Each structure stands twice: as C-alpha cells, then as structure tokens.
Amino acid sequence: GTILLALTLHTILRLLNVPENIYQCAGQYLLVYILGIPLGMTFSLATALLRADGNSEITFRAMTASTITNVALDLLLVVFRAGVLGAAIATWLASGVAAVLALEECAKREEFHFALGELRPDFGILQEITRLFLPMFFNSVIIAFGGLYVQKNMNALGSSFTAGISAQSKIFGVLEAVVMAVQTSLGVFVSQNLGARKPLRIRLGLLQCTVASLLLTAVLVGVTLHFREPILKLFLSTKDAVSYAQAMQVAKDATRMILYGMGIMTAMYLHRVAIQALHHPEFSAIAGVCQLIARVVTIAIGSSVIGKTAYFITDCAAWLVSLPIVAIPCYILLHKMIKEESAGQVGKQPV
C-alpha cells in the first residue's frame, strides 16, 4: 500500500487541486509522510498488544514524546530554514520515536516473545479479528474520504488559506493527542471490566471519565485560545507580509472554531472507543458514514451560506452527528447488560 501511494502521488495531488505554487513542496511532504506509514502501523500494533496486556501508560508516553519531538523539530528546522521538507522529516522522526518506544516496551515482556513454529494461522482467531476489524476499517476509510473531499475544496481557495489551516492543525494535533491518550485508557478499562462481567462499573467509569475529560478539555481550550496567536506565528512563514496576514487570519478563525467544538469531539471519542470495546464496532462504521455526509453537506451547502467559515466547522459538524450514534447505543447496551447481570445474581441466590 505504501509503495502504491508513493507511485500514484502526483495523481493524488492533481485530484486534490493542490495549488501550483506549493505543488512541489506538497509532493515532498506527502512522499516523506507516506514513507512513514510503516512506522505508524508498527506503533499501532505494538501499543494494541500492550493495551491488551493492561499497559496503557506506554501509549500516553509514546504519543507525548512523539508530539513534543514533532513540535520541537518543526521549530528547530524553521530556524535552519528547512522548509516543508524539514517539517515532513520532523513528522517522520516523531513517528519513529513513538514506534521505538512501543517496541522497546514489547521486547521487555516475556508474553510477547514467540518461536517461529508458533506463527501457524488460527482461523478461529482470524475470523474473530476480522469481524471486529472490518467495521473499524470501513469507518477509517469513510472518514478519510470525507477529509479528502474537504481538502480538495480547501486547496482551491489558495495557498494562504491552506497554510492557515495547516498551522491550526498543529495546535489541534497536540490537544487531540491528550484526548486520544484518555480514550486509549478508557478502552482498556472497558475491555477489562467487560471480561470481568462488571457492566455497572463500566457505565460509572464511562460517565466519570467523560466528565473529567470535558473539564480537562475546557482548561486546554481556554489556555490555547488565550495564547493561540503567538503559537500560530511559530508555524507560519513571514516572507510575504500579505500572505502571512491572510494565513494568520485563517489560522486564528479556524483554531477558534475547532476549539469551540472540542467538547463534542471529546465526548464522541470516548463513547466511540467504549462501544468498540463492548464488541459493537458497527456503530462506529455507521458514525463514519454520517461524518462523511456531514462534511460533504457542510462544504457543498454551507460554503454558499456562510462562506469560508464552513471549512472551519466541518470537523465540528462531523463530531456532532457522530456523538448520538455511538453514545445512545452504548448506554442502551450497558443498561441491558446491567439488568442481565442483576438477574443472574438474583438467580444465584440460595433459596
């Protein structure tokens, strides 16, 4: 897949309406990014094994180290005027840091060591993994297509607009990493208590985690809103004063709008991982389709009503339509499980 993406890179750039003045830079960035996909897959696989073993701390440590590395290298390479290629290399190295930390932790654990003779396929296990994998894969693909649709239309608005959105994404990436770390921990919590048949504890933990995460998100949003302009300056080129002013205005507006929607994102992420951990990934797949529709409608219709602001709220619209799709079935399922568990406990009482 990585090789295919690299070979079709120029076709992808054309389909995305990448402006000519940044075409070469975009090609360099995406090529390095694509070559880093195996590192991302390695990290995801290693952390999935560790989370299944009850270690969710390494995911937080690795993602934090990766984010800090990415931002630090971005700033360092700006000083050395490495340009877009430098930013791509920073992202690639950050992915490598996360993968190495996760693999190092796996190597320390005896349960992950195996002999070559143990690599025989178990079709029962493969069937179960496939049943859980396909809806989540479908969800990811659909969300990606929605993002590509937005990016294609966004690129048509010019390089200053895309530069502003790119700067906003740097800030959002750091904040999202915090929420995703909490999400990962919640997924482990739900899975462990599901195995222990404690649905009441799952519901209580989900509610408490959601409230605490929303409070944390509110603090992060407040701090970021206060300091957003000096932070955004770090990621925008000042070579052209006019382009810089345009990009900064876009970045400030986009950052404000996406920060306002982060509370919805936090709740959606937590309930999505919970319903997946409860072995019902099909709701995430449905939510993915609705996210695609929300993004397309927001751009296709919203841009003619509220102009460029529509591009700032596409993610917020996607999170908003997804939240009830994953949250409502989650609580219905937990309520049913709690009733069944209570009935089972009553049935076990001596007469």
matplotlib code that plots the C-alpha trace (Angstrom):
import matplotlib.pyplot as plt

x = [0.0, 2.8, 4.5, 1.3, 0.6, 4.2, 3.8, 0.5, 1.4, 1.3, -2.1, -3.4, -2.0, -3.8, -7.1, -6.8, -6.4, -3.1, -2.1, 0.8, 2.9, 3.0, 2.7, 6.4, 6.5, 3.3, 4.7, 7.9, 5.9, 3.5, 6.2, 8.1, 4.8, 3.8, 7.2, 6.5, 3.2, 5.0, 6.3, 2.7, 1.5, 4.2, 3.3, -0.4, 0.3, 2.7, 0.5, -2.5, -0.6, 0.5, -3.0, -4.4, -1.9, -3.1, -0.4, -2.0, 0.7, 3.2, 0.7, 0.5, 4.3, 5.0, 2.4, 3.6, 7.2, 6.2, 4.2, 7.0, 9.6, 7.5, 6.8, 10.5, 11.9, 9.4, 10.6, 14.3, 14.0, 12.3, 15.4, 17.5, 15.1, 14.5, 11.0, 8.3, 10.7, 12.0, 8.5, 7.9, 11.2, 10.2, 6.9, 8.7, 11.2, 8.4, 6.6, 9.9, 10.3, 6.8, 7.4, 10.7, 9.3, 6.4, 8.6, 11.1, 8.3, 7.1, 10.5, 10.7, 7.6, 8.1, 4.5, 5.2, 8.2, 7.5, 9.1, 8.8, 6.8, 4.1, 3.3, 0.8, -2.6, -5.5, -8.6, -11.0, -9.0, -8.6, -12.3, -13.0, -10.4, -11.8, -15.3, -14.1, -11.7, -13.9, -16.3, -13.5, -11.5, -14.6, -15.1, -11.5, -11.8, -15.0, -13.6, -10.5, -12.6, -14.5, -11.2, -10.0, -13.2, -12.7, -9.0, -9.7, -12.1, -9.9, -6.9, -8.9, -9.0, -5.3, -2.0, -2.6, -5.8, -4.3, -1.2, -3.6, -5.4, -2.1, -1.0, -4.3, -3.9, -0.5, -2.3, -5.2, -2.9, -1.3, -4.7, -6.2, -3.2, -4.2, -7.8, -6.7, -4.5, -7.5, -9.6, -7.0, -7.1, -10.8, -10.8, -8.5, -10.8, -13.9, -12.3, -11.0, -14.3, -16.2, -14.1, -14.8, -18.6, -18.9, -21.1, -22.2, -18.5, -18.1, -21.1, -19.8, -16.3, -17.5, -19.6, -16.8, -14.2, -16.4, -17.0, -13.3, -12.2, -14.6, -13.2, -9.7, -10.7, -12.2, -9.0, -6.9, -9.2, -9.2, -5.4, -5.0, -7.5, -5.5, -2.1, -3.2, -1.7, 1.9, 1.7, 0.4, 3.2, 5.7, 4.2, 3.6, 6.1, 6.7, 8.5, 5.4, 3.6, 0.3, 0.3, 1.3, -1.6, -4.1, -2.8, -2.8, -6.4, -7.5, -5.5, -7.0, -10.5, -10.1, -8.4, -11.2, -14.0, -12.3, -11.6, -15.2, -16.1, -13.6, -16.0, -18.2, -15.1, -14.0, -17.4, -17.6, -14.1, -14.8, -18.1, -16.8, -14.0, -16.4, -18.9, -16.0, -14.6, -18.0, -17.7, -20.0, -17.8, -20.7, -21.9, -18.6, -18.9, -22.4, -21.0, -18.2, -20.7, -22.6, -19.4, -18.7, -22.2, -21.8, -18.6, -19.9, -23.1, -21.2, -18.9, -21.4, -24.2, -22.6, -19.9, -22.6, -24.4, -21.6, -18.6, -15.2, -16.4, -17.9, -14.4, -13.7, -16.6, -16.5, -14.9, -17.3, -20.3, -18.9, -18.4, -21.9, -23.7, -21.5, -21.9, -25.5, -24.8, -22.1, -23.4, -27.0, -26.4, -23.6, -25.8, -28.7, -26.3, -24.8, -28.3, -29.3, -26.0, -26.6, -30.1, -28.9, -26.1, -28.5, -31.0, -28.1, -27.0, -30.6, -30.8, -27.7, -29.0, -29.8, -33.4]
y = [0.0, 2.4, 1.7, 2.2, 5.5, 6.7, 5.7, 7.5, 10.6, 13.0, 11.8, 12.3, 15.8, 16.7, 15.2, 17.3, 20.6, 21.4, 25.0, 25.2, 27.5, 24.8, 21.7, 20.7, 21.3, 19.3, 16.5, 16.4, 16.5, 13.7, 11.5, 11.6, 11.2, 8.2, 6.5, 6.9, 4.9, 1.6, 3.3, 4.4, 0.8, -0.6, 1.8, 1.0, -2.8, -2.6, -0.3, -2.5, -5.5, -3.6, -2.2, -5.7, -6.7, -3.8, -1.3, 1.9, 4.1, 3.5, 4.8, 8.1, 8.3, 7.4, 9.9, 12.6, 12.1, 11.9, 15.2, 17.0, 15.7, 16.8, 20.3, 20.8, 19.6, 21.8, 24.9, 23.9, 23.3, 26.6, 28.2, 26.3, 27.2, 23.6, 24.4, 21.9, 19.1, 19.7, 19.6, 16.3, 14.9, 16.1, 14.2, 11.1, 11.2, 11.8, 8.6, 6.7, 7.9, 6.6, 3.2, 2.6, 3.4, 1.0, -1.8, -1.4, -2.0, -5.0, -6.5, -6.4, -8.6, -12.3, -13.0, -11.3, -13.5, -16.3, -19.0, -19.3, -22.5, -20.5, -18.5, -21.0, -19.4, -20.0, -19.5, -19.1, -16.2, -14.7, -14.9, -13.1, -10.4, -9.9, -9.5, -6.7, -5.2, -4.7, -2.2, -0.1, -0.3, 0.8, 3.7, 4.9, 4.7, 6.7, 9.4, 9.6, 10.1, 12.9, 14.5, 14.3, 15.9, 18.8, 19.1, 19.1, 22.0, 23.8, 23.7, 25.5, 28.5, 29.2, 28.5, 31.2, 29.5, 26.0, 27.4, 28.8, 25.5, 23.7, 25.9, 25.3, 21.6, 21.7, 23.1, 20.8, 17.8, 18.4, 18.8, 15.8, 13.7, 14.4, 13.3, 10.2, 9.2, 9.3, 7.5, 4.7, 4.3, 4.2, 1.4, -0.7, -0.1, -1.1, -4.2, -5.4, -4.8, -6.5, -9.6, -9.4, -9.0, -5.7, -3.6, -1.3, -0.4, 0.3, 2.7, 4.5, 4.7, 6.0, 8.7, 9.8, 9.7, 11.8, 14.5, 14.6, 14.7, 17.5, 19.6, 18.9, 19.9, 23.1, 24.1, 23.2, 25.1, 28.2, 28.3, 27.7, 30.4, 32.9, 32.0, 31.0, 33.9, 33.6, 29.8, 30.1, 32.6, 29.7, 27.7, 30.5, 31.9, 35.7, 36.0, 37.6, 40.1, 39.9, 36.1, 35.9, 38.2, 36.2, 32.9, 34.2, 35.3, 32.0, 30.1, 32.2, 31.8, 28.0, 27.5, 29.3, 27.3, 23.9, 24.6, 25.5, 22.0, 20.1, 19.3, 17.4, 15.7, 14.6, 13.0, 11.4, 9.9, 8.4, 6.9, 5.6, 3.7, 2.4, 0.9, -0.6, -2.2, -3.6, -5.5, -3.4, -1.6, -1.5, 1.7, 3.4, 2.4, 4.0, 7.1, 7.2, 7.3, 10.1, 12.0, 11.8, 13.1, 15.9, 17.0, 17.0, 18.8, 21.4, 22.2, 21.8, 23.8, 25.6, 27.4, 29.1, 30.3, 31.2, 31.3, 30.1, 29.6, 26.3, 25.0, 25.8, 23.8, 20.6, 18.6, 20.0, 19.0, 15.5, 15.1, 16.4, 13.9, 11.0, 11.6, 10.3, 7.4, 6.0, 7.3, 6.2, 2.6, 2.5, 3.3, 1.1, -1.8, -1.2, -0.9, -4.2, -5.8, -4.5, -5.9, -9.3, -9.3, -8.3, -11.1, -13.6, -12.6, -13.0, -16.4, -17.5, -16.6, -19.6, -20.4]
z = [0.0, 0.8, -2.5, -4.4, -2.7, -3.5, -7.1, -7.5, -5.5, -8.4, -9.5, -5.9, -5.8, -9.0, -7.8, -4.6, -6.6, -4.9, -6.0, -8.4, -6.2, -3.5, -5.7, -5.4, -1.6, -1.1, -3.1, -1.0, 2.3, 1.3, 0.0, 3.3, 5.1, 3.1, 3.7, 7.4, 7.3, 8.3, 11.4, 12.3, 11.8, 13.9, 16.7, 16.5, 16.6, 19.5, 21.6, 20.9, 22.3, 25.3, 26.0, 25.8, 28.4, 30.6, 29.9, 28.5, 30.1, 27.2, 24.7, 26.5, 27.0, 23.3, 21.9, 24.2, 23.2, 19.6, 19.8, 21.6, 19.1, 16.2, 17.5, 18.7, 15.3, 13.5, 15.4, 15.0, 11.3, 10.9, 12.3, 9.8, 7.0, 6.1, 4.7, 4.0, 3.6, 7.1, 8.5, 6.8, 8.2, 11.7, 11.4, 10.1, 13.0, 15.5, 14.3, 14.6, 18.3, 19.1, 17.3, 19.0, 22.5, 22.0, 20.5, 23.3, 25.9, 24.0, 23.9, 27.7, 28.1, 28.1, 26.9, 23.6, 22.8, 20.4, 18.3, 14.5, 14.9, 16.7, 13.6, 12.3, 11.5, 13.8, 11.6, 14.5, 15.9, 12.5, 11.9, 15.2, 14.5, 11.0, 12.4, 14.7, 12.2, 9.1, 10.6, 12.1, 8.8, 7.0, 9.5, 9.0, 5.2, 5.1, 7.5, 5.3, 2.2, 3.9, 4.8, 1.2, 0.0, 2.3, 1.5, -2.3, -2.0, 0.5, -1.8, -4.4, -2.1, -2.4, -0.6, 2.1, 3.2, 3.3, 5.2, 7.8, 8.2, 8.4, 11.3, 13.1, 12.6, 14.5, 17.6, 17.3, 16.9, 20.3, 22.0, 20.2, 21.4, 25.0, 24.4, 22.5, 25.4, 27.7, 25.1, 25.0, 28.7, 28.7, 26.0, 28.2, 31.3, 29.4, 27.9, 31.3, 33.1, 30.2, 30.7, 34.5, 33.8, 35.6, 33.3, 36.2, 36.8, 33.0, 33.0, 36.1, 34.7, 31.4, 32.9, 35.3, 32.6, 30.3, 32.9, 33.9, 30.2, 29.4, 32.3, 31.1, 27.6, 28.8, 30.5, 27.5, 25.2, 27.4, 27.6, 23.9, 23.0, 25.1, 23.5, 20.0, 18.1, 19.4, 18.9, 15.4, 14.5, 15.0, 12.1, 9.5, 7.1, 7.3, 3.9, 2.3, 4.5, 2.6, 2.5, 6.2, 7.2, 5.2, 6.6, 10.2, 10.0, 8.6, 11.3, 14.1, 12.8, 12.2, 15.6, 17.4, 15.7, 16.2, 19.8, 20.4, 19.1, 21.1, 23.9, 21.4, 20.0, 23.5, 24.3, 20.9, 21.0, 24.5, 23.6, 20.3, 21.9, 24.6, 22.1, 20.2, 23.4, 24.0, 20.7, 18.7, 16.1, 13.6, 15.3, 14.6, 11.0, 10.8, 12.5, 9.9, 7.1, 8.8, 9.3, 5.5, 4.8, 7.3, 5.8, 2.2, 3.2, 5.2, 2.3, -0.6, 1.1, 4.0, 1.9, -0.1, 3.1, 5.5, 3.1, 4.2, 7.8, 6.5, 6.2, 9.8, 11.1, 9.0, 11.8, 14.4, 12.2, 11.8, 15.6, 16.3, 14.1, 15.3, 19.1, 19.4, 17.1, 19.4, 22.7, 22.7, 21.8, 24.3, 27.2, 26.0, 25.7, 29.2, 30.7, 29.1, 30.4, 33.9, 34.0, 32.8, 35.3, 38.1, 37.1, 37.1, 40.6, 41.8, 40.2, 42.0, 45.5, 47.7, 48.2]

ax = plt.figure().add_subplot(projection="3d")
ax.plot(x, y, z, "-o")
ax.set_aspect("equal")
plt.show()
